[in-house]
C-alpha cells in the first residue's frame, strides 16, 4: 500500500503470519522516501553542506595591530603633560608582576619623583557596605567645585583567595565623578597585599602627582580594625562608620580607630538620624580612651549622608582645618619623611622575599619541605629554618 502526502512518498508494508486461526506475528515497516530520490525529481541534487567556519578570521594578519611599546622618556613626557592614557599604561607597568617590566617601571618612577609630593593624600576606609565609593563620588565633586585642581582616586578592590581575580567595580558607584575630565579613577586589585592596600599604590601616587593631580584619594577594601597600611602613605585618614555597629567599647580596640584623623557616620538621613547622632556620641566617648596623637590633633566625629550629600561641606572644613594645623606645627613634613623611611624598609622586605622564592635551589627544595610538613615528619619551623640555611649558604658560596 502506498500513498502520497505533499512531497513525501510513504510506503507501508504489512507482514503477518496466522497459526490455528490466531495472529502469530505482525511486522509493520514504514519507508519514507525524500523527493530527491524520486524519479519525478531526477534533476534535483542536494549538497552535503559546508564546513563550520572558523571563529578566527583566517585572513587576519597577526601583529598588524601590535601596540607600540613606549620608551621611558616618552612615558615620562606623557605623564608630565597629564596624558591620562600614558598615565594608565604606566600604572599597569608598575602593577605588572613580569620581572622584565620592573626595571622600566622603577626608571619611570625615579624620573617622576622630583615632580611629586605636592598633593594632599587622603585615605578613606570603613567596613564593607559603609558607603565608601558613594561617599567618594560626593567628596570628589565637592572638593573639585570648591578648590578646583585635579583629583585622582585609587580604589583598591579585594582579590579572590581562590581564583585570584578581582571585579574592579568601584568605579560604577562613582557615576558623577567618573565623567569629570579633571578626575582620574583607577581601580586596582589587592593581589594578596597586607592591609588591603596594593603594594604598588605608593608608586602610583607618585605618578599621579607628577601628572598634576593635587588631590589623591586612596580607598581601601575595608577589612576592619587591622587595616593600617593605608595610613603609612596618606596625610589624612578618614574612617567611615555606620550607626549600630557597636558601642564605645568597639572604639577602645586598638587598630584602625586610633590611627583615624576623622570619623564620619554615614547614612544619616530619614529615620536613621537619631541613631547616627547616638553613634557619634559613642565614638567621641571612645576617643577619650586613646592617648593624644603625635600630631596634636584631636580627631572629630561628624554625621553626613552620602546619598543626599548633606554634611559634606562640614567634613571638608574639618579636613582643611587639619592640614592647616599640621602644617603649622611642622608635623605634616615630618610625617612625610617617616613614611618615606617606612616604605624603604617595606621595599627591602619585598625584594628579599621575591629573591628567596625565585632562587632555583629553593624552588627545588620547597616542594620537598612542604611534603615533609604535611606528612608530619618535620615541623613547620624546622622546615623553614632548613630552607633559610640553604638559601644563605648558596649566597655565601
Secondary structure, DSSP 4 states (H G I P E B T S, - for coil): -EEEETTEEEEEEEEEEEETTEEEEEEEEEEEE-GGGSGGGTT-------PPPPSS-TT--TTTTPPPPPPHHHHHHHHHTT-HHHHHHHHHHHH---HHHHHHHHHHHHHHHTT---SEEEEEEESTTS-HHHHHHHHHHHHHHHH-S-EEEEEEEPPPTTT------GGGG-TTGGG-TTEEEEEEE-TT-GGGS-TTHHHHHHHHHHTT--EEEEE-----TT--GGGGT-SEEEEEE-TTS--HHHHHSSSTTTT-SEEEE----GGGHHHHHHHHHHHHHHHTTSPPPTT----EEEE-BTTTTBTHHHHHHHHHHHHHHHHHHTHHHHHHHHHHHHHHHHHHHHHHHHHHHT-HHHHHHHHHHHHHHHTTSS-HHHHHHHHHHHHHHHHH-
